[in-house]
Amino acid sequence: MGQTYRWDQVPLRQLPLEARLATFAEVNQGYTYEEAVLEAQRCLQCPSPACQDGCPNGNPIRDFIDLLAEGDLAGAIELDWTRNALPSCTGRVCAWELQCEGFCVMGERGDPIRIGALERFIADWAAENLHLLQLVDTEYRPRAQRVAVVGAGPAGLAVSHFLARKGYPVTVFEAWALPGGVMAYGIPEYVLPQQVIDREVARLEALGVEFRTGVRVGRDLTLDELLQTYDAVFVGTGANEPATLGIPGEELEGVWTAKEFLMRVQASQMADRLADRLPAEEMSPPRVGRRVAVVGAGNTAMDAARTARRLGADEVTVVYRRDEAQSPSRPVEIDHAKTEGVRFQYLVNPVRFLGDEAGRLRAMELIRMELGPPDGSGRPRPVPVPGSEFQMPVDTVIVAVGYAPERELAARGGLATTSWGGLVVDEATGATSRPGVFAAGDCVTGAKTVIHAIAGARRAAEAMERYLEARGAGHAVWPPAPQTRDPQALLRR
């Protein structure tokens, strides 16, 4: 008699709709222990796990699920840590439907295994039970060479994880007030709570990683100064420069970039922690009014739209120049937005913003689009329909049309870049054009997912270890020298 399989997923609990718009609490509630084990036991334990092929980082999915199914939570998370530096984050924000879960063979007849929810469960359990776990790598030994990491986003945290687990002293320099990068200031609390990031940071601190926030390398401290003090430098500054539309009226009051908007909201949610680090005006939530439009249809656009609803906007409309099938957002994010009352207008594009006499936004003029032949991305090119312009009354517009790397550090540090500002690196090692400097994440690839940043950082960490081992014990401590300011004070803060 053949084995009976459970083809349906164990349901995930979510915050009730009536509670969502009144709070920034996390919407997805995760599994209990019993639910997680039951879901893990659905796994077929394929000899050649397709889920791992679908993961950009090749996480040991099959085997950590097997350990979870047997109740060995410590073994499951310790195994996952060998490849994935931030499992509690990826367990919340990965595009599982396109990656691991999208490759799960269970999906051919029923529901794929909820891999993201299972990874989230073991990582959240680990955060509460670090005293029971082996945090370091099996190859751990105290190392003499010091490493500086620029940027505390996904790539910077990941490379710190891999190097600190081997025994390297790591210092992370972060320009913003808190570690986490775009995960901290760009992803809302109801998707990825700051507490989750804090717990990952606490684990890294337990490994000996030191964080120095409020320091912008390239301005407060140069790359040359870091290389005088540290034996290797990793750059993981992300892609944080928001793109704009380049149309009339973008300077009006009430027109925001998604980065500025979400940063203000995030800061307001953590005002008690940031009171001595940010100006008061940067910690007050934006006043959105009754009618909000979000330009763009990626995940950041969904975050902005759902946040505007939580700030009290009655009418929130996402406008996008292509149709829904071409939307770059994850389907689950669109579903959440629709459930929370966000509207969508497809095949329209802004051409200008209109203001009142006081310089305040009052309306947006759009033009209708139609889809033409494929463009460079392979998607149908949106083409304006002549004479189809119309106006939409709005109180606030949030522009969410992409990001580019900041160029200051590369320019001042002599790092080679691409035409669009990404750092030029060796794909296999993350080595930049300067010896001893490595990079990964969005500052190399452009905006991608957290797991892509972790994968690049893992490869870079492996190359950095080879580089440091080849150099031996490292160089002497940076000698003092006369200068107009004291970078050593920043290095020792």
JONORRA-V263472 format. One record per residue. RES is the residue in three letters. OMEGA is omega as a letter, one per 40 degrees, with the letter a starting at -180 (NA if undefined). Layout:
# JONORRA-V263472
RES;OMEGA  RES;OMEGA
This chain:
# JONORRA-V263472
MET;a  GLY;i  GLN;i  THR;a  TYR;i  ARG;a  TRP;a  ASP;i  GLN;i  VAL;a  PRO;i  LEU;i  ARG;i  GLN;i  LEU;a  PRO;a  LEU;a  GLU;i  ALA;a  ARG;a  LEU;i  ALA;a  THR;i  PHE;a  ALA;a  GLU;a  VAL;i  ASN;a  GLN;i  GLY;a  TYR;i  THR;i  TYR;a  GLU;i  GLU;a  ALA;i  VAL;i  LEU;i  GLU;i  ALA;a  GLN;i  ARG;a  CYS;a  LEU;a  GLN;a  CYS;i  PRO;i  SER;a  PRO;i  ALA;i  CYS;i  GLN;i  ASP;a  GLY;i  CYS;i  PRO;a  ASN;a  GLY;a  ASN;a  PRO;a  ILE;a  ARG;a  ASP;i  PHE;i  ILE;i  ASP;i  LEU;i  LEU;a  ALA;i  GLU;i  GLY;i  ASP;a  LEU;i  ALA;i  GLY;a  ALA;a  ILE;i  GLU;i  LEU;a  ASP;a  TRP;i  THR;i  ARG;a  ASN;a  ALA;a  LEU;a  PRO;i  SER;i  CYS;i  THR;i  GLY;i  ARG;a  VAL;i  CYS;i  ALA;a  TRP;a  GLU;i  LEU;a  GLN;a  CYS;a  GLU;i  GLY;i  PHE;a  CYS;a  VAL;i  MET;a  GLY;i  GLU;a  ARG;a  GLY;a  ASP;i  PRO;i  ILE;i  ARG;a  ILE;a  GLY;a  ALA;i  LEU;i  GLU;i  ARG;a  PHE;a  ILE;i  ALA;i  ASP;i  TRP;a  ALA;a  ALA;i  GLU;a  ASN;a  LEU;a  HIS;a  LEU;a  LEU;i  GLN;a  LEU;a  VAL;i  ASP;i  THR;i  GLU;a  TYR;i  ARG;i  PRO;a  ARG;a  ALA;a  GLN;a  ARG;a  VAL;i  ALA;i  VAL;a  VAL;a  GLY;a  ALA;i  GLY;a  PRO;a  ALA;a  GLY;i  LEU;a  ALA;a  VAL;i  SER;i  HIS;a  PHE;a  LEU;i  ALA;i  ARG;i  LYS;i  GLY;i  TYR;i  PRO;a  VAL;i  THR;a  VAL;i  PHE;a  GLU;a  ALA;a  TRP;a  ALA;a  LEU;i  PRO;i  GLY;i  GLY;a  VAL;i  MET;a  ALA;a  TYR;a  GLY;i  ILE;a  PRO;i  GLU;a  TYR;i  VAL;a  LEU;a  PRO;i  GLN;i  GLN;i  VAL;i  ILE;i  ASP;a  ARG;i  GLU;i  VAL;i  ALA;i  ARG;i  LEU;i  GLU;i  ALA;i  LEU;i  GLY;i  VAL;i  GLU;a  PHE;i  ARG;a  THR;a  GLY;a  VAL;i  ARG;i  VAL;a  GLY;i  ARG;i  ASP;a  LEU;a  THR;i  LEU;i  ASP;i  GLU;i  LEU;a  LEU;i  GLN;a  THR;a  TYR;a  ASP;i  ALA;a  VAL;i  PHE;i  VAL;i  GLY;a  THR;i  GLY;i  ALA;a  ASN;a  GLU;a  PRO;i  ALA;i  THR;a  LEU;a  GLY;i  ILE;a  PRO;i  GLY;a  GLU;i  GLU;a  LEU;i  GLU;a  GLY;i  VAL;a  TRP;i  THR;a  ALA;i  LYS;a  GLU;a  PHE;a  LEU;i  MET;i  ARG;a  VAL;i  GLN;i  ALA;i  SER;i  GLN;a  MET;a  ALA;a  ASP;i  ARG;a  LEU;a  ALA;a  ASP;a  ARG;a  LEU;i  PRO;a  ALA;a  GLU;i  GLU;a  MET;i  SER;a  PRO;i  PRO;i  ARG;a  VAL;a  GLY;a  ARG;a  ARG;a  VAL;i  ALA;i  VAL;a  VAL;a  GLY;a  ALA;i  GLY;a  ASN;i  THR;i  ALA;i  MET;i  ASP;a  ALA;a  ALA;a  ARG;i  THR;i  ALA;i  ARG;a  ARG;i  LEU;i  GLY;i  ALA;i  ASP;a  GLU;i  VAL;a  THR;i  VAL;i  VAL;a  TYR;a  ARG;i  ARG;i  ASP;a  GLU;a  ALA;a  GLN;a  SER;a  PRO;a  SER;i  ARG;i  PRO;a  VAL;i  GLU;i  ILE;i  ASP;i  HIS;a  ALA;i  LYS;i  THR;a  GLU;i  GLY;i  VAL;i  ARG;a  PHE;i  GLN;a  TYR;i  LEU;i  VAL;a  ASN;i  PRO;i  VAL;i  ARG;i  PHE;a  LEU;a  GLY;i  ASP;a  GLU;a  ALA;i  GLY;a  ARG;i  LEU;i  ARG;a  ALA;i  MET;i  GLU;a  LEU;i  ILE;i  ARG;a  MET;i  GLU;a  LEU;i  GLY;i  PRO;i  PRO;i  ASP;a  GLY;i  SER;a  GLY;i  ARG;i  PRO;a  ARG;i  PRO;a  VAL;a  PRO;i  VAL;a  PRO;i  GLY;a  SER;a  GLU;i  PHE;a  GLN;i  MET;i  PRO;a  VAL;i  ASP;a  THR;i  VAL;i  ILE;a  VAL;a  ALA;a  VAL;i  GLY;a  TYR;i  ALA;i  PRO;i  GLU;a  ARG;a  GLU;a  LEU;a  ALA;a  ALA;a  ARG;a  GLY;i  GLY;i  LEU;i  ALA;a  THR;i  THR;a  SER;a  TRP;i  GLY;i  GLY;i  LEU;i  VAL;a  VAL;i  ASP;a  GLU;a  ALA;a  THR;a  GLY;a  ALA;i  THR;a  SER;i  ARG;i  PRO;i  GLY;a  VAL;a  PHE;a  ALA;i  ALA;i  GLY;a  ASP;i  CYS;i  VAL;a  THR;a  GLY;a  ALA;i  LYS;a  THR;i  VAL;a  ILE;i  HIS;i  ALA;i  ILE;i  ALA;i  GLY;i  ALA;i  ARG;i  ARG;i  ALA;a  ALA;i  GLU;i  ALA;i  MET;i  GLU;i  ARG;i  TYR;a  LEU;i  GLU;i  ALA;a  ARG;a  GLY;a  ALA;i  GLY;a  HIS;a  ALA;i  VAL;a  TRP;a  PRO;i  PRO;i  ALA;i  PRO;i  GLN;a  THR;i  ARG;a  ASP;i  PRO;i  GLN;i  ALA;i  LEU;a  LEU;a  ARG;a  ARG;NA
